Structures are given as C-alpha cells and as structure tokens.
C-alpha cells in the first residue's frame, strides 16, 4: 500500500495563503474611501416632558402592602 506523499503540502498551502492575501489586498485597494468624512454635529434638543417638571415617586414592590 503506497504512502501519502506530504512533501508538497507545505508549498501548496503556503502558495494558497499568499495568493489569497494578494487577492484580498487587490480588492481592498480598489475601494474608494472618503478623503475627509463630514462630521455630524449633534443638536441638543430640549424636550419638555410632563414628568420632568414634577416629582414622581418610584414604588418598590417590596414596600407595597401585601395583597392577600
């Protein structure tokens, strides 16, 4: 029964990884990136909600009277 020749595996895998790296670099180099991205300024908006002007009580479930 002949044995599997693995002497060329290193070269095959190395060339495959190198080729994939080159292809990826070529794809990335073709992308167009904006030179100066426009900054988006956030506008501070003051929303007046009815619950902001008055105090509201937060009830804890453990402080409520037990219902039997």
N, C-alpha and C positions, 0 to 999 in steps of 0.2 A: 504494500500500500504506500503510495508516494506521500511525502510530507508536504505541507503547505509552505510555499516559499514566501517568507515575510520580509525579504531583504529590500524590496522596493516600496514597502508600505510607508516608511518614513518620508521618502522623496515624494510619493503620491500625496500624502496628507499635507506635507509642507507646501507643495505647489498649489494644492487646492485652497489652503488658508490664505496664501499670498494672493492668489487670483481673486478670491472673494474680497480681500482687503482692497485691492486695486479697483475692483468694480464698485465697491462702496464709496471709495474716495472720489471716483469719477461722478457718481450720482450726486454726492453731496456738493461737489464743486460746481455743479450746474444749477444749484438752487440760487434764487435771487433773494438776497436779504436786503431789507431797507437800510439805507445809509444812516439815517437819523430818525429813529422812531419818534412819532409825535407823542408828547406827554399829555396825558389826560388829567386835567385838574378836577378834583372833586369839589363840587359846590356844596358848601354847608347849608343845608336847608333846615330851617327851624319849623318843625311840625308841632303844632299845639294840639295835644290830645286832652280830652276832658279829664283823664285820670292823672295827668301831670300836675294839674293845679290844685288838686285836693288830696288829702291824705287817705290812703286806703289801708285797711287792716288785713293782714295775712293771717288766716286761721290755720293753726297746726291741727292735724287730725287727732293728735293725742290730747289736745286741750279742750276739744269739743265734749259736751256732755254725752255720756254713753247712752246709746239707744237700746232699750231692752225689748 
